Amino acid sequence: MRRYLPIVIIGVVLVAVVAGALLLVRSKKTATTAPFVAQGTPAPSTTPPVTRPSVTPENTIPAIPVGVGVAVEEYGDYQCPPCGLLHPEMKKIEQEYGARINFVFRNLPLTQLHKNALAAAQAAEAARLQSRFWEMHDRIYETQDAWKDDGNPRSIFINYAHELGLDVERFTRDMDGTEVQGRLKADRDRADSLAVVGTPTILIEGRQLKVENINGEGIRKGINVMLARKASGQ
């Protein structure tokens, strides 16, 4: 029996090492996907990304091959208070990551809760038709308190259009036009396809972040996870 004891000990050690390695791989996989909600394959996006001018990324952002980036989608309601609070952080993230992310903002006005949300979304999309979406988008979010309870918010948005140098007559007409309505419907249809029901909701490469991770730290973590996966060819 003593003759076989060293062999038995070696076998036990080998089994422990293999088991430990499997647990380590499993724990790394869990850590990689932890920020996200478990979900199936997302519906393909038909909306092209709209990005802001980029700046030099920070050193904390993973290096990736040229031309490789991740898609970041935000579903927002302009009258939603948490969306308004998240807005400045999203601007920082867009500037930090630059071309490493392809950012798309999608309208999800929760009209049963926010009476002026639809008009705000229409204003932003009408400005898009004159290539001033981001300027109107930012102005609406940053002045949320000024129009959220107003009885006629359209007049405020028309004034913003004037301040931004838009063709006000066209802007006013486009707010109720078919192109704007089509864009809002497309955003709503995609939200429905992904079971997105609240705002703000963030998806990174089609993977929805958990509610508790919809903050600056959580969004950056999710982006970094996906950047690392793309850099490694996963």
Residue pairs with C-beta under 8 A, 6 or more apart in sequence:
32 225
32 228
32 229
33 207
33 225
35 209
35 210
35 213
35 218
35 221
35 222
35 225
36 204
36 207
36 208
36 209
36 210
36 222
37 207
37 208
37 209
37 210
39 194
39 195
39 207
39 208
41 206
42 193
42 194
42 203
42 206
42 207
43 190
43 193
43 194
45 71
45 73
45 104
45 190
46 186
46 190
47 104
47 106
47 186
47 187
47 190
48 104
49 71
49 102
49 103
49 104
50 103
50 104
50 105
50 133
50 134
51 94
51 99
51 101
51 102
51 103
52 91
52 94
52 95
52 103
52 134
54 95
54 97
54 98
54 99
55 95
55 96
55 98
56 98
57 96
57 97
57 98
57 100
58 96
61 96
61 97
61 100
61 224
61 227
62 224
62 227
62 228
62 231
63 231
64 100
64 227
64 230
64 231
65 231
68 100
68 227
68 230
68 231
69 99
69 100
69 101
69 102
69 230
70 100
70 101
70 102
70 204
70 205
70 223
70 226
70 227
70 230
71 101
71 102
71 104
71 203
71 204
71 205
71 206
72 93
72 101
72 102
72 103
72 104
72 202
72 203
72 204
72 219
72 223
73 103
73 104
73 105
73 106
73 202
73 203
73 204
74 90
74 103
74 104
74 105
74 106
74 200
74 201
74 202
75 106
75 107
75 108
75 187
75 191
75 196
75 199
75 200
75 201
75 202
75 203
76 83
76 86
76 105
76 106
76 107
76 108
76 199
76 200
77 83
77 107
77 108
77 109
77 110
77 113
77 114
77 117
77 121
77 199
77 200
78 84
78 109
78 116
78 117
78 120
78 121
78 124
78 140
78 141
78 144
79 109
79 110
79 114
79 115
79 116
79 117
79 120
79 144
79 148
80 110
80 113
80 114
80 117
80 199
80 200
81 144
82 199
82 200
82 214
83 141
83 199
83 200
84 141
84 144
86 200
86 214
86 215
87 138
87 141
87 142
89 215
89 216
89 219
90 219
91 138
92 216
93 101
93 216
93 219
93 220
93 223
94 101
94 103
96 220
97 223
100 223
100 227
101 223
105 137
106 187
106 190
106 191
107 121
107 124
107 125
107 183
107 184
107 187
107 188
108 187
108 188
108 191
108 196
108 199
108 201
109 117
109 118
109 120
109 121
109 184
110 117
110 198
110 199
111 117
111 118
114 148
116 147
116 148
116 149
116 150
116 153
118 184
119 153
119 154
119 157
119 175
120 140
120 147
120 153
120 157
121 184
122 175
122 176
122 180
122 184
123 136
123 140
123 154
123 157
123 160
123 161
123 171
123 175
124 133
124 136
124 137
124 140
125 133
125 174
125 179
125 180
125 183
125 184
126 136
126 161
126 171
126 172
126 174
126 175
126 177
126 180
127 133
127 135
127 136
127 137
127 161
127 164
127 166
127 171
128 136
128 183
129 170
129 174
129 179
129 180
130 166
130 167
130 170
130 171
132 164
132 165
132 166
135 164
136 157
136 160
136 161
136 164
139 160
139 163
139 164
140 147
140 157
140 160
143 156
143 160
146 156
147 153
147 156
147 157
150 156
154 175
157 175
158 168
158 171
158 172
161 168
161 171
161 172
162 168
174 180
190 196
191 197
191 201
194 203
194 206
194 208
196 203
196 208
200 214
201 208
201 209
201 214
202 208
202 209
202 214
202 219
202 222
203 209
204 219
204 222
204 223
204 225
204 226
205 226
207 222
207 226
209 218
209 219
209 222
210 218
212 218
213 219
213 221
213 222
